[in-house]
Amino acid sequence: MIENIICTAGLTVLDTLKVINENGKGVAFVVGNENKLVGIITDGDVRRHLLRGGGLEEPVEEVCNKDFIYARSDESYGQVICKFSDKVSIIPVVDSNFRVVNYFEHRNNLYVPIALPDLGDKEFKYLVDAFLSTWISSTGSYITLFEQKMARYCECDYGVAVSNGTAALHLALIALGVSRGDEVIVPDLTFAATINAVLHANATPVIVDVESESWCIDPKEIEKAITPKTKAIIPVHLYGQPCDMGAIMGIAREHGLYVVEDCAEAHGAEYDGEKVGSFGDVGCFSFFGNKVITTGEGGMCVTSSPELNDKMRLYRDHGMSRKVKYRHDVVGYNYRMTNLQAAIGVAQVERIDEILARREEIEMNYRDVLEGIDFLEFQVGNLPGRKKITWLVSHMVNGRDRGEYMAHLKKSGLDTRPFFYPLSEMEIYKRYLYSNKNALDISKRGICLPTFCDLGEVKREWFVV
Ligand SMILES: Cc1ncc(COP(=O)(O)O)c(C=O)c1O
């Protein structure tokens, strides 16, 4: 109860100590006229006061700390959580009149999370609208609208909304006719969904190395790995960085290969001024909760091919004939997205430029605050022709033990994430390896940092060991 932690400014130090003792929090919030917060006092402050020769009968107002950390009630969780430190473990929340209305307490399991979705009034309004329309399954106006808006954003003619990013990749491969006996080239450094989609299509993945600079699939390695069985390439725009699409599309044209772009981590990234997703036969997006824009779970295939658009719609919807209901032309899947998810997606895609600008600001801030820490090497942001976006701010740790460094960041209250394990290091995928030298090295050193629109102040002291 909040009352147990509040004491009035006129109380003596002794009485304040009783309040602190009873509430068990080691702290009291001191309020003055009109219950406005004037200070914070901890049991440690009282101890130091007594050691300095102070008395127990003095008013607490004269002893408490007046330069304290607090949060306003309109601040978000992400902003408040960044205010904790090894010295601050409890934060009062005040209203517009500076009255205490709540408090946040740091517990051992409370971290600045790696990601939080950026959901606001617009998402809520569209979601309620979809709810009230009663079109809560996979038919409804928000689905069409989301597909149109996302396709337009990616400079493509069609969008096919699906249940998640993995389904998007699988659907694209199926629509392209990728099947048993075909080889599909994938990068070693990616989330497992990329290779799983190939295996779900009964094709054979061929794992190739990534570029040491961009961390994305290396076109030279793609070229070397091509065989008469190669049918497609899946470039993954990793951690917001676009692949070298000029070189990859050149190779694909020369060898007659399909290209399915995995854009799950790079909404809005560009190559030569054009959006990722618009280069290959199909671009596949994920809208999982930690992605740049989200629908909770969700995904989309974008394409400019009317034939692929038709095929993906057919396979997405149980393979059911679009002319005769309940007659099935092919063995399909249920990969549909709901209208409720799409409603959130419409709001998110309408706000994507604002979201990306904020994420970029966060990355710039990390780079500023951490400048000069010589063992940190940030992701390259200025490769010729490539415009990366900020998904998760990513850097490598050089000359230190990454595990120990992550443990240090955890102690600072930061939730971090190691880079993906190379696919080739996992028992179930290693037989598909072609090359992996750079991936092994990058994967061992990389860390992703908390990145979300509401992130509060980033402190250098969190990072310095
Ligand atoms: C590179 C990559 N591809 C595919 C996916 C799969 O997306 P989803 O989780 O929506 O199935 C993800 C994300 O989780 C991803 O990071």
PDBQT file of the ligand as one rigid body, heavy atoms in Angstrom, charges set to zero:
ROOT
HETATM    1  C1  LIG A 501      15.443 -13.481 -40.120  1.00  0.00    +0.000 C 
HETATM    2  C2  LIG A 501      14.108 -14.013 -39.684  1.00  0.00    +0.000 A 
HETATM    3  N1  LIG A 501      13.396 -14.755 -40.544  1.00  0.00    +0.000 NA
HETATM    4  C3  LIG A 501      12.197 -15.231 -40.220  1.00  0.00    +0.000 A 
HETATM    5  C4  LIG A 501      11.631 -14.982 -38.998  1.00  0.00    +0.000 A 
HETATM    6  C5  LIG A 501      10.333 -15.648 -38.663  1.00  0.00    +0.000 C 
HETATM    7  O1  LIG A 501       9.298 -14.811 -38.336  1.00  0.00    +0.000 OA
HETATM    8  P1  LIG A 501       8.128 -15.319 -37.366  1.00  0.00    +0.000 P 
HETATM    9  O2  LIG A 501       8.685 -15.385 -35.998  1.00  0.00    +0.000 OA
HETATM   10  O3  LIG A 501       7.077 -14.254 -37.527  1.00  0.00    +0.000 OA
HETATM   11  O4  LIG A 501       7.686 -16.635 -37.860  1.00  0.00    +0.000 OA
HETATM   12  C6  LIG A 501      12.329 -14.176 -38.077  1.00  0.00    +0.000 A 
HETATM   13  C7  LIG A 501      11.778 -13.793 -36.790  1.00  0.00    +0.000 C 
HETATM   14  O5  LIG A 501      11.429 -14.228 -35.874  1.00  0.00    +0.000 OA
HETATM   15  C8  LIG A 501      13.603 -13.695 -38.425  1.00  0.00    +0.000 A 
HETATM   16  O6  LIG A 501      14.318 -12.971 -37.561  1.00  0.00    +0.000 OA
ENDROOT
TORSDOF 0
